Amino acid sequence: MSATLPQFSQMIGFSPLLAAASSNAALITFLIYTLAVFGLAALSNQLMKNKNFLSEYFLGSRSLGVWAFALTFAATSSSGGSFTGFPSKIYTHGWILGLWIGSYIVVPICAMGLLGKRINHVARISGAITVPDVLRDRFHSARFGLLAVSLIVFFMSFNLIAQFKAGSEILNTLLSGVGPFDQSVAWVDSVKSNVGFLQNVDPAYLLCLVTFSVAVILYTTYGGFHAVVWTDVMQGIVMVIGVIIMLPLAINAVGSLPEATEQLARMTPPRIGLAQVSVEVPATESLTLNGPWFTLPGEDDARPRLFRINKTLVIPAGKTTVDHVRYVEVTTPEEIDNQLKRLADQDQTDIAAFKVKLREFMQSQLEWIKKNPDSASGGKGEDVRGNIRLLEQQSAALLGTGSFQPVDIEITLSKRYPAPFGDGRAGMYVSGPGPPKPPSLPADPGTIVVNVDQPDAEIRVFNSANVRQVTRSTDDGPAVIALNKGEYRLDVVKADFSVFSQEITITKDATATLDVNLVAAPDAEYGPMSDDEEESILSLGFLPLSIAISFFFMWAISGAGQPSSMVRLMAFNNSTTLRRSIFTVAIYYSLIYFPLVIIFCCARVILPGMDLESDRIMPQMAVTLTQQIGQGWLAGLLVAAPFAAVMSTVDSFLLMISSALVRDIYQRNINPEAKEKTIKRLTFLFTFMVGAGATLGAVNPPQFLQDIIVYTGSGLAACFLAPTVFALYWPRSNSQGCIGGMLAGFSAHLAMYVAGYFANGSFFKPYQLFDFNPIIVGLLVSFVGGYLITRLTPPPSEEIVRKYFYRKKTS
Amino acid sequence: MSEAVHTGQGEDLEFDPVFLHSRREAIIIFFVWLAAFIWAVPYCYFNGYVDATSVVEIDTVWGIPSWVFWGIGAPWIAANIFTTWFCFCYMEDDDLGEAMEGADIAEEVSEMHADDKGANA
């Protein structure tokens, strides 16, 4: 099928993501931001003079006031995911993300109020600086302290590597297309080719990783906790300002929120597939198209089919064909009409802007030639009037007609991967469980074409575990279904017809055909689905009930169990600060999370076709919204928000690991009498080394970035929440019970992942007991295990109980 | 809860009020989480989840699907009102005490020296 490539902008190589103005703004924002961070680190370093070094460096001398405490807590909890992964999820799944983050309505009061006052109090009694310190002192148990340190270092190290990668990727998105950055990437590319282990690393990613790492490691190492807190405050302000600016712009861009929701209600999920793209004549230079749109003739001539190719399409020089290109097909007629209109408007705008630039360029060339006729003629005294005439003719031709010949491109749609739930159905984006994420490409794909002799029938394909893989209607004619190689069962159902069922085998790279003749059976029992069938289908959506329940635990309860949050709870100066900070964070989260849901539901209407690159929706939305109001520079501020979020998380984790090594291992187990000078040097050294180690680990990072973050976050909660609650609130608790609870939580959580490896073929597809997330199992086992072991073992010593739970009567 | 813990009957001791207040506040917070959970998840499930075959008809409140508004938005506002009351009218302003910086290390060093003396003796 021949397709037209209507975008003028894509032919002349305009970057669709960050246009020049906003890119420069992004670079300037980043530079100002980095300078401010270093300034804050220098100020923090001054604070360390004349204070207890470790308490100041790792805990800010327990002196945080309301704003510092509230914003450092909020910013640390909001990792880069809040501004990249979360917007991406909203874009992909719609309003159901309101329930996904539903427990944020009580996260501030839970995460800060459940443990805050008491852990701060207990830490002051013993002089504890770190979370392992608290547990070790509370039970007077060195082995408990060491166990806690080991788990923190284990989980946090993986998490740190993942966060470094996330930070680098965000920076890459931010600076991509900026002239000086692209030149630096070219230089890095030439340098890294001489270094063996860097040869396969993307030079842009490597440059961003080094820049990001150097900035974070230096300011964290030099400034310590106060530098981290102050930068968190700045980052927290950047985040909330970014959201507050984007919200009215997004609503304005769609007309109104009711309009946006109504459009979302009419939308059907896009279709994902593979295509072969070819040009008639081999290009002399490689042809690069950034997320190009294509149209193909539709069934009725009135409306074409509209496709967008995934990310960047490159047709190499001398080649005519590119295979296995992923595409998104927009399926809602209204969306197709709107997008075609937008593309036409965009073309006009781009052509007009190009004409202005071309006119300026031609004018300057003519002026220069007129002023320097000798230079223009190569110093040979030749008549330059011919050159001037040529330029004038070219200029007039371009400016006069604006007629740019479209590139003739042939597209063959080779495979289609229908969504397992919600394919072709409206309303998915405004209801639960929400459409699932776009199907990933099968590793060993094969195809089956199913011809059913009846319209309005439904094709269902189940894998060997009886989990439904595909649901397709026969309305569109023969169903072309791509699946991974293997054994399946294919059912075809229709009211008043017998159910057709057949085992099928999918072979890699092969296409099988199945003709189905349904047999009429007026008394057939096929009718409304049973509750079990209904539930089974809903579970294929994004957020089935069990997962919604799991996430209500995940954010509020497991958030309270994160050691990185606990450390902050040990750093505020008095309980008045805690009260006011809980209120401040409650307002802060209200200003960020629910508005983000609104903004990126609007994004689905404004920017269709980004389903295969939805991680870029935040910067793309920032650029689109600010360009619509003619304030491209604002994009720099808006895209700084995700960078700020990931930076504020990374610096906190970095400090946690180095405090674990210096305080909990060296000072408390190897050399308690170490001089402050030695401790200081070791602290700087370890902070730097941990950061450098994480940077090296992130050069070739593990593949499952988001999965690692989920695993480590839920794992830490499963290990630390129950022992900490027992330690703070139960005088009868003892070290045996809390160590048992910690190990039980760790083991149960890990067991779900190991079971997932055997049951689902991947460590990062954990086994979900009763369909619940492993965090539920881990927390339950940890609490129950800790309680039972405590009851079965002797009570703690009177001295310890008196120290942490009693005081002398005052009257 | 402290029935099995011997705290020295002869001494004139009482529970630290910071512990008592913190525990009471934590229990209330836990029940607030539970209330939010019991309201939000079932409300959204029964009003926002469609069956697999029906056509979706959507009611909105200020442009927000009504199940999101009443299931999440309104409770969010209620939770913020509760948080405001809890923070400014209920939570105790307890004295958390002076931090005993270095006390734990000092204790360990003295125990270490005591062990050394014991070993030498």
Interface residues (C-beta under 8 A of the other chain):
Chain A: N52 S55 R62 W95 I96 G98 L99 G102 S103 Y104 I105 V106 P108 I109 C110 G113 L114 L115 K117 R118 N120 H121 A123 R124 I125 S126 G127 A128 D133 R136 D137 S256 L257 P258 E259 A260 T261 E262 A265 F421 R425 A426 G427 M428 V430 S431 G432 P433 P528 M529 E534 I537 L538 L545 A548 I549 F552 A556 I557 N574 S575 T576 L578 R579 R580 I582 F583 A586 I587 S590 F594 I598 Q667 R668 P672 E673 L728 Y729 W730 P731 R732 P795 P796 E798 V801 R802 Y804 F805 Y806 R807 K808 K809 T810
Chain B: M1 S2 A4 V5 H6 T7 G8 E11 D12 L13 E14 F15 D16 P17 V18 F19 H21 S22 R23 E25 A26 I29 F30 V32 W33 A36 F37 A40 V41 C44 Y45 G48 Y49 V50 D51 A52 T53 V55 V56 E57 I58 T60 W62 G63 I64 P65 W67 V68 G71 I72 G73 P75 W76 A79 N80 F82 T83 T84 F86 C87 F88 M91 E92 D93 D94 D95 L96 G97 E98 A99 M100 E101 G102 A103 D104 I105 E108 V109 M112
